[in-house]
Amino acid sequence: MVPALTQPGELLCEHRGEMAEAARQIRVRDLKEKKRRGEKIAMLTVYDATMARLLDRAGIDVFLVGDSLGMVIQGHETTLPVTLEAILHHTEAVTRGTKRALVVADMPFLSYQVSVPEAVRNAGRLIQGGAAAVKLEGGRPILEVVERLVDAGIPVMGHLGLLPQHVHELSGYRMQAREPREAERLIEDARMLETAGAFSLVLESIPADVAKTVTGVLSIPTIGIGAGPYCDGQVLVSYDAFGLNVDSVPPFVRQYADLGELMVEAARAYAEDVRQGKFPPLECHASTPAASDMRK
């Protein structure tokens, strides 16, 4: 049954309003509003303009230009070798391909730990490069940095739990906050980060019940990765989610496609066509004019 129009064109206006809302650029405040409404937040890592255009069409809310690029793009074993220049380069590329999603740039190792003024300068470069916010790992040790960045007008996303930039201190990529004392400290750090001005918080590789507690005590949204289903949103490394990572992936990852194998098969088909002379086909190319025509 077609609903009655109370005014001519009402349904059309409502449809246009929904389309405009879907196309509207996501801002920092929108994530907190999503938490208030109980709407889950979808976040993925993105490293280039082409991927950004595709994932923007898919309606992903937040793009993280993660220092994970050191592993999936540059081939390093950890994120530690990633430089500010590398993050800036990829941030600029991602923002050129983004119209809707909120772009968050990771601050790489030693770009914010040395001093507060240096952290502000480095974060400012990422914002000038097109990011809408920056992400920092850690709790109490970085509170002053978070406060100063927020005072400078730079939105900050926090990150607690497994901290990849602390991989050596943590003796590997292991689940964190499994002991009661560790969990209590993490919850307190989460509260402190919110008080310092962070607008959201990534929780990585912690027990689901701890993530649930943190999510419940904060007014800012939590984004989980290997932290169970109770966070306000989820994030995955896109190369893991789409089957582009040729190395082993964490056990919590759900692979939504096997693009790596598709690319291998496509490349084989291309190479075979080239070797057999099937590509390029002659009919796709203009012929040279006959010699007699050329002399005229």
GUNU-649035 format. One record per atom (N, C-alpha, C): z, y, x. Coordinates in steps of 0.2 Angstrom, whole numbers, padded with zeros to 4 digits, always signed. Each point is the difference from the previous one (the first is absolute). Example, Ala and Ser with C-alpha at 12.3 -4.5 7.8 and 13.67 -1.06 7.14 Angstrom:
+0039-0028+0066/+0000+0006-0004/+0000+0006+0004/-0004+0005-0002/+0001+0006+0004/+0003+0005-0004/
***
This chain:
+0000-0006+0004/+0000+0006-0004/+0000+0006+0004/-0004+0005-0001/-0001+0006+0004/+0006+0005-0003/+0004+0003+0005/+0005+0004-0002/-0003+0007-0003/+0004+0002-0005/-0003+0007-0003/+0001+0005+0005/-0004+0005+0000/+0000+0006+0004/+0004+0005-0004/+0005+0003+0003/+0004+0005-0004/-0004+0007+0001/-0004+0000+0006/-0004+0006+0001/-0006-0003+0003/-0006+0003-0001/-0006-0002+0003/+0000+0000+0008/-0002-0006+0002/+0000-0001+0008/+0007-0001+0003/+0005-0002-0004/+0006-0001+0002/+0000-0006+0005/-0003-0006-0002/+0000-0006+0004/-0004+0002+0007/-0005+0003-0001/-0004+0002+0006/+0004+0004+0005/+0004+0005-0002/+0004+0004+0004/+0005-0004+0003/+0003-0005-0004/+0006-0004+0003/-0003-0005+0005/-0006-0003-0001/-0003-0004+0005/-0002+0004+0007/-0002+0006-0001/-0002+0004+0006/+0007+0002+0003/+0005+0001-0003/+0007+0001+0003/+0002-0005+0004/-0001-0007-0003/+0002-0006+0004/-0004+0000+0006/-0007+0001+0000/-0004+0000+0006/+0002+0005+0005/+0002+0006-0002/+0002+0005+0004/+0006-0002+0004/+0005-0003-0004/+0006-0002+0003/-0001-0005+0005/-0004-0005-0001/-0002-0005+0005/-0003+0002+0006/-0004+0006-0001/-0003+0002+0006/+0004+0006+0004/+0005+0002-0003/+0004+0005+0003/+0003-0002+0007/+0000+0004+0004/+0003-0001+0007/+0007-0001-0001/+0003-0006+0004/+0007-0002-0001/+0004+0005+0005/+0005+0002-0002/+0005+0004+0004/+0006-0003+0001/+0004+0003+0005/+0007-0003+0002/+0004-0001-0006/+0000+0005-0005/+0004+0000-0005/-0002-0005-0005/-0006-0002+0000/-0002-0005-0005/+0003-0007+0001/+0002-0001+0006/+0003-0007+0002/+0007+0000-0003/+0003+0005+0000/+0007+0000-0003/-0001+0000-0007/-0005+0003-0003/-0001-0001-0007/-0002-0007-0003/-0003-0003+0005/-0002-0007-0002/+0006-0004+0000/+0005+0001+0005/+0006-0004+0000/+0004+0002-0007/+0000+0006-0002/+0004+0002-0006/-0003-0004-0006/-0007-0001+0000/-0003-0003-0006/+0000-0007+0001/+0002-0003+0005/+0000-0007+0001/-0007-0003+0002/-0005+0004+0003/-0006-0002+0002/+0000-0002+0007/-0003-0005+0002/+0000-0003+0006/-0005+0004+0005/+0001+0001+0006/-0004+0004+0004/-0004-0005+0005/-0007+0000+0000/-0004-0004+0005/-0002+0004+0006/+0002-0003+0006/-0002+0003+0006/-0003-0005+0005/-0005+0002+0004/-0003-0004+0005/-0001+0004+0006/-0001-0003+0006/-0002+0003+0006/-0007+0001-0001/-0002+0006+0003/-0007+0002+0000/-0002+0003+0007/-0005-0001+0003/-0002+0002+0007/-0006+0004+0001/-0005+0000-0005/-0006+0004+0000/-0002+0002-0006/-0006+0005+0000/-0002+0003-0006/-0003-0005-0005/-0004-0005+0002/-0003-0005-0004/+0005-0004-0004/+0005-0002+0003/+0005-0004-0003/+0004+0005-0005/+0001+0006+0002/+0003+0005-0004/-0003+0001-0007/-0007+0001+0001/-0004+0001-0006/+0000-0006-0005/+0000-0006+0003/+0000-0006-0004/+0007-0001-0004/+0005+0001+0004/+0007-0001-0003/+0002+0005-0004/-0003+0006+0001/+0001+0006-0005/-0003-0002-0007/-0006-0003+0000/-0003-0002-0006/+0004-0006-0004/+0004-0004+0004/+0004-0005-0002/+0006+0003-0004/+0002+0006+0002/+0006+0003-0003/+0006-0001+0004/+0000-0001+0006/+0006-0001+0004/+0003+0007+0001/+0007+0000-0001/+0004+0006-0001/+0001+0004+0007/+0001-0004+0005/+0002+0003+0007/-0004-0004+0005/-0003+0004+0005/-0003-0003+0006/+0005+0001+0006/+0002-0005+0003/+0004+0001+0006/-0005-0001+0006/-0001+0005+0004/-0003+0000+0007/+0005-0003+0004/+0001-0006+0001/+0005-0004+0003/-0001-0001+0007/+0006+0000+0004/-0001-0001+0007/-0002-0008+0001/+0000-0003-0005/-0003-0007+0000/-0007-0001+0002/-0003+0006+0000/-0007+0000+0003/+0000-0002+0007/+0006+0001+0004/+0000-0003+0006/-0001-0007+0001/+0002-0004-0005/-0001-0007+0000/-0007-0002-0003/-0001+0003-0006/-0006-0003-0004/-0007+0004+0002/+0001+0006+0003/-0006+0003+0002/-0001+0000+0008/+0005+0001+0003/+0000+0001+0008/+0001-0007+0003/+0003-0005-0003/+0001-0006+0003/+0007-0001+0004/+0004+0005-0001/+0007-0001+0004/+0004-0005-0004/+0005-0002+0004/+0005-0005-0003/+0006+0003-0004/+0001+0007+0001/+0005+0004-0003/-0003+0006-0002/+0004+0004-0004/-0002+0007-0001/+0001+0005+0005/+0004-0002+0005/+0003+0005+0005/-0005+0004+0004/-0006-0003+0002/-0005+0004+0004/-0004+0005-0004/+0001+0000-0007/-0004+0005-0004/+0002+0007+0002/-0004+0005+0001/+0001+0007+0001/-0001+0004-0006/+0003+0006+0001/-0001+0005-0005/-0007+0002-0001/-0004+0000+0005/-0007+0002+0000/-0004-0006-0004/+0002-0006+0000/-0003-0005-0003/+0002+0000-0008/+0006+0002-0001/+0002+0001-0007/-0004+0006-0003/+0000+0005+0004/-0004+0006-0003/-0007-0001-0001/-0003-0004+0004/-0007-0001+0000/-0001-0004-0007/+0004-0005-0001/-0001-0004-0006/+0002+0003-0007/+0005+0005+0001/+0002+0004-0006/-0006+0004-0002/-0003+0004+0005/-0006+0004-0002/-0005-0004-0003/-0002-0006+0002/-0005-0004-0003/+0002-0002-0007/+0006-0002-0001/+0003-0002-0007/-0001+0005-0005/+0003+0006+0002/+0000+0006-0004/-0007+0002-0002/-0005-0001+0004/-0007+0002-0002/-0003-0005-0005/+0003-0006-0001/-0002-0004-0005/+0004-0001-0006/+0005+0005+0000/+0005-0001-0006/+0000+0006-0004/+0000-0002-0007/+0000+0006-0005/+0007-0001-0004/+0002-0006-0001/+0006+0000-0005/+0006-0002+0003/+0000-0005+0005/+0006-0003+0002/+0004+0005+0005/+0007-0001+0000/+0004+0003+0005/+0000-0003+0007/-0002+0004+0005/-0001-0002+0006/+0006+0001+0004/+0003-0005+0003/+0006+0000+0004/-0002-0002+0007/+0002+0003+0005/-0001-0002+0007/+0006-0002+0004/+0000-0006+0003/+0005-0002+0004/+0001+0004+0006/+0006+0002+0002/+0002+0003+0006/+0001-0006+0005/-0004+0000+0005/+0000-0006+0005/+0006+0001+0005/+0001-0006+0003/+0006+0000+0005/+0000+0006+0005/+0006+0003+0001/+0002+0005+0004/-0004+0007-0002/-0002+0000-0006/-0003+0007-0003/+0005+0004-0003/+0006-0003-0002/+0005+0003-0003/+0007-0001+0002/+0001-0005+0005/+0006-0001+0003/+0003+0004+0006/-0005+0003+0003/+0002+0004+0006/+0004+0006-0001/-0002+0004-0005/+0003+0006-0002/-0002+0003-0007/+0004+0004-0003/-0001+0002-0007/-0007+0005+0000/+0000+0005+0005/-0006+0004+0000/-0006-0004+0001/+0000-0005+0005/-0006-0004+0001/-0002-0004-0006/+0005-0002-0004/-0002-0004-0006/-0003+0005-0005/+0002+0006-0001/-0003+0004-0004/-0007+0002+0002/-0001+0001+0006/-0007+0002+0002/-0004-0006-0001/+0002-0006+0002/-0004-0006-0001/-0002-0001-0008/+0005+0000-0004/-0001-0001-0007/-0004+0006-0003/+0000+0006+0003/-0004+0005-0002/-0007-0001+0001/-0002-0003+0006/-0007-0002+0001/-0002-0005-0005/+0004-0005-0002/-0003-0005-0005/-0001+0003-0006/+0004+0005-0002/-0001+0004-0007/-0006+0004+0001/-0001+0003+0006/-0006+0004+0001/-0007-0004+0000/+0001-0007+0002/-0005-0004+0000/-0002-0003-0007/+0004+0002-0005/-0001-0002-0007/+0005-0004-0004/+0005-0003+0004/+0005-0004-0003/+0004+0005-0005/+0003-0003-0005/+0004+0003-0005/+0007-0001+0002/+0002-0005+0004/+0006-0002+0002/+0000-0004+0006/+0006-0001+0003/+0001-0004+0006/+0005-0005-0002/+0000-0006+0004/+0005-0005-0001/+0003-0001+0007/+0007-0001+0000/+0004-0001+0006/+0004-0006-0001/+0001-0004+0005/+0005-0006+0000/+0007+0002+0002/+0005-0003-0003/+0007+0001+0002/+0004+0004-0005/+0006+0000+0001/+0005+0003-0004/+0004+0005+0003/+0006-0001+0002/+0005+0006+0002/-0003+0003+0006/-0003-0003+0005/-0003+0003+0006/-0005+0005-0001/-0003+0000-0006/-0006+0005-0001/+0002+0004-0006/+0006+0001-0002/+0001+0004-0006/-0001+0007+0002/+0002+0003+0006/-0002+0007+0001/-0007+0001+0000/-0004-0005+0003/-0007+0001+0000/-0003+0001-0007/+0002-0005-0005/-0002+0000-0007/+0002+0007-0003/+0006+0003+0001/+0002+0006-0003/-0004+0006+0003/-0002+0000+0006/-0004+0005+0003/-0007+0000-0003/-0003-0006+0000/-0006-0001-0003/-0001+0003-0007/+0005-0002-0004/+0000+0002-0007/+0001+0007+0000/+0004+0003+0004/+0001+0007+0000/-0006+0004+0002/-0004-0003+0004/-0007+0003+0002/-0005-0001-0005/+0001-0004-0006/-0005-0001-0005/-0004-0006+0001/+0003-0005+0004/-0004-0006+0001/+0004-0006-0003/-0004-0003-0005/+0004-0005-0004/+0000-0006+0004/+0006-0004+0000/+0002-0005+0004/+0001-0007-0004/-0003-0005+0002/+0001-0007-0003/+0004-0004+0005/+0006-0002-0002/+0004-0004+0005/-0002-0007+0000/+0003-0004+0005/-0002-0007+0001/+0007-0003+0003/+0002-0005-0004/+0006-0004+0002/-0001-0007+0000/+0004-0004+0003/+0000-0007+0000/-0003-0003+0007/-0006-0004+0000/-0003-0001+0006/-0004+0006+0002/+0001+0002+0006/-0003+0006+0003/-0005-0002+0005/-0006-0001-0001/-0005-0002+0005/+0001+0003+0007/+0002+0007+0000/+0000+0004+0006/+0006-0002+0004/+0005-0004-0003/+0006-0003+0003/-0001-0007+0002/-0006-0003+0000/-0001-0007+0001/+0004-0003+0005/+0000+0003+0006/+0004-0003+0006/+0007+0000-0001/+0003+0005-0003/+0007+0001-0002/+0002-0006-0005/-0005-0001-0004/+0002-0005-0006/-0002-0007+0002/-0003-0001+0006/-0002-0006+0003/-0005-0004-0005/-0005+0004-0002/-0005-0002-0004/+0000+0002-0007/-0005-0002-0004/-0001+0002-0007/+0004-0005-0004/+0007+0002-0001/+0004-0004-0004/+0003+0003-0006/+0002-0003-0005/+0003+0003-0006/+0006+0003+0002/+0001+0006-0003/+0006+0004+0002/+0005+0000-0006/+0006+0003+0001/+0005+0001-0005/+0002-0007-0004/+0000-0005+0004/+0003-0006-0003/+0007-0001-0001/+0004+0003+0005/+0007+0000+0000/+0003+0006-0004/+0005-0001-0003/+0003+0005-0005/+0001+0007+0004/+0002+0000+0006/+0001+0006+0004/-0006+0003+0001/-0005-0004+0002/-0007+0003+0001/-0003+0003-0007/+0001-0003-0005/-0002+0002-0007/+0003+0007-0002/+0007+0000+0001/+0003+0006-0001/-0002+0006+0004/-0001-0001+0006/-0003+0005+0005/-0007+0002-0003/-0004-0004-0002/-0007+0002-0002/+0001+0004-0006/+0004-0002-0005/+0001+0004-0006/+0002+0007+0001/+0005+0000+0005/+0003+0007+0002/-0006+0004+0003/-0004-0003+0004/-0005+0004+0004/-0005+0002-0006/-0002-0004-0005/-0004+0002-0005/+0002+0006-0004/+0007+0000-0001/+0003+0006-0004/-0001+0006+0005/+0001-0001+0006/+0000+0006+0005/-0007+0003+0000/-0005-0005+0000/-0007+0003+0001/-0002+0003-0006/+0003-0002-0006/-0002+0004-0006/+0003+0007+0000/+0007+0000+0002/+0003+0006+0001/-0003+0005+0005/-0003-0003+0005/-0003+0004+0005/-0007+0003-0003/-0003-0003-0005/-0006+0003-0003/-0006-0005-0001/+0001-0006+0002/-0005-0005+0000/-0002+0000-0007/-0007-0001-0002/-0002+0000-0007/-0002-0007-0002/+0000-0005+0005/+0000-0007-0002/+0002-0004+0006/+0000-0007+0000/+0003-0004+0005/-0003-0007+0000/-0003-0002+0006/-0003-0006+0001/+0006-0005+0002/+0000-0006-0004/+0005-0005+0002/-0004-0006+0002/+0001-0002+0007/-0004-0005+0002/+0005-0006+0002/-0002-0006-0002/+0003-0007+0002/+0007+0000+0000/+0003+0002-0007/+0007-0001-0001/+0000-0004-0006/+0006-0003-0001/+0001-0004-0006/-0001+0003-0007/-0002-0003-0005/-0002+0003-0006/+0006+0003-0003/+0006-0003+0000/+0005+0003-0003/+0003+0007+0003/-0001+0000+0007/+0001+0006+0003/-0005+0006-0002/-0006-0002+0000/-0005+0005-0002/+0001+0002-0008/+0003-0004-0004/+0001+0001-0007/+0006+0005+0000/+0005-0001+0004/+0006+0005+0000/-0003+0007+0003/-0003+0000+0005/-0003+0007+0003/-0004+0003-0006/-0004-0003-0003/-0005+0003-0005/+0004+0002-0006/+0006-0003-0001/+0004+0002-0006/+0004+0006+0002/+0002+0001+0006/+0005+0006+0002/-0004+0006+0002/-0007+0000+0001/-0003+0005+0002/-0004+0003-0006/-0001+0007+0000/-0005+0003-0005/-0007+0000+0003/-0001-0001+0006/-0006+0000+0003/-0003-0007+0000/-0007+0000-0001/-0003-0007+0000/+0001-0004+0006/+0000-0007+0000/+0000-0004+0005/-0006-0004+0000/-0003-0001+0006/-0006-0004+0001/+0001-0006+0004/-0001-0006-0003/+0002-0006+0004/-0006-0003+0003/+0002-0003+0006/-0005-0005+0003/+0004-0006+0003/-0001-0005-0003/+0005-0006+0001/+0007+0001-0002/+0001+0004-0005/+0007+0002-0002/+0001-0002-0008/-0004-0005-0002/+0001-0002-0007/-0003+0004-0005/+0001-0001-0007/-0004+0003-0005/+0004+0006-0003/+0005+0002+0002/+0004+0005-0004/-0001+0007+0003/-0004+0001+0005/-0001+0007+0002/-0005+0003-0005/+0000+0007+0001/-0004+0004-0005/-0007-0001+0002/-0002-0002+0005/-0007-0002+0002/-0001-0005+0005/-0006-0001+0002/-0001-0005+0006/-0005+0003+0004/+0000-0002+0007/-0005+0002+0005/-0002-0007+0004/-0006+0000+0001/-0003-0006+0005/-0005+0004+0005/+0000-0004+0005/-0005+0002+0005/-0007-0003-0003/-0005+0005-0001/-0006-0002-0003/-0004-0006+0003/+0000+0000+0006/-0003-0005+0004/+0003-0007-0002/+0007+0000-0001/+0003-0006-0002/-0002-0002-0008/+0000+0005-0004/-0001-0001-0007/-0007-0002-0001/-0005+0002+0004/-0007-0001-0002/-0003-0006+0005/+0004-0003+0004/-0002-0006+0004/-0004+0003+0006/+0001+0006+0003/-0003+0002+0005/+0003-0001+0007/+0007-0002-0001/+0004-0001+0006/-0001-0007+0003/-0003-0001+0006/-0002-0007+0002/+0006-0003+0003/+0006+0004+0001/+0006-0003+0003/+0004-0003-0006/+0006-0003+0001/+0004-0002-0005/+0003+0006-0004/+0002+0000-0006/+0003+0005-0004/+0007-0002-0002/+0004+0005-0002/+0007-0001-0002/+0000-0005-0007/+0005-0004+0000/+0000-0005-0006/+0000+0004-0007/+0002+0006+0000/+0001+0003-0007/-0007+0003-0002/-0005+0000+0004/-0006+0003-0002/-0004-0004-0005/-0003+0003-0005/-0004-0003-0004/-0007+0002+0001/-0005-0004+0002/-0006+0001+0002/-0005+0001-0006/-0002+0006-0002/-0004+0001-0006/-0008-0001+0001/-0002-0001+0006/-0007-0002+0001/+0000-0003+0007/-0006-0003+0002/-0001-0003+0006/-0006+0004+0003/+0000+0006+0001/-0005+0004+0002/-0003-0002+0007/+0005-0002+0004/-0001-0002+0007/-0006-0006+0000/+0001-0005-0004/-0005-0005+0000/-0006+0002-0003/+0000+0005-0005/-0006+0002-0003/-0004+0004+0005/+0003+0004+0004/-0003+0003+0006/-0003-0004+0005/+0003-0005+0002/-0002-0005+0004/-0006-0004-0002/+0000-0002-0007/-0006-0003-0003/-0006+0005+0000/+0002+0006-0002/-0006+0005-0001/-0003+0002+0007/+0004+0000+0005/-0002+0001+0007/-0005-0006+0002/+0002-0006-0001/-0004-0006+0002/-0006+0000-0004/+0000+0002-0006/-0007+0001-0004/-0004+0005+0003/+0003+0006+0002/-0004+0005+0003/-0003-0003+0006/+0004-0003+0005/-0003-0002+0006/-0005-0005-0001/+0001-0005-0004/-0005-0005-0002/-0007+0003-0002/+0001+0005-0004/-0007+0004-0003/-0003+0003+0006/+0004+0003+0005/-0003+0004+0005/-0004-0006+0005/+0004-0005+0001/-0003-0005+0005/-0006-0004-0003/-0001+0000-0006/-0005-0003-0004/-0006+0004-0001/+0001+0007+0001/-0005+0005-0001/+0000+0002-0008/+0005-0002-0004/+0000+0002-0007/+0002+0007-0001/+0003+0003+0005/+0003+0007-0001/-0002+0004+0006/-0003+0006-0001/-0002+0003-0007/-0006-0003-0003/-0001+0000-0006/-0006-0002-0003/-0006+0006+0001/-0006-0002+0001/-0005+0004+0001/-0001+0005-0006/+0000-0003-0006/-0001+0005-0006/+0004+0006+0000/+0006+0000+0003/+0005+0005+0000/-0002+0006+0004/-0005-0001+0004/-0002+0005+0005/-0007+0003-0001/-0001+0006+0001/-0007+0003-0001/-0005-0003+0006/-0006-0001-0002/-0005-0002+0006/-0003+0006+0003/-0002-0002+0006/-0003+0006+0004/-0007+0001-0003/-0002+0006-0001/-0007+0001-0002/-0005-0003+0004/-0006-0003-0003/-0005-0003+0004/-0003+0005+0005/-0002-0003+0006/-0003+0004+0005/-0005+0005-0002/-0005-0003-0005/-0005+0005-0002/+0003+0006-0004/+0005-0001-0004/+0003+0005-0003/+0004+0005+0005/+0002-0003+0005/+0004+0005+0005/-0005+0004+0003/-0006-0002+0001/-0005+0004+0004/-0003+0006-0005/+0001+0000-0006/-0003+0005-0005/+0004+0006+0001/
***
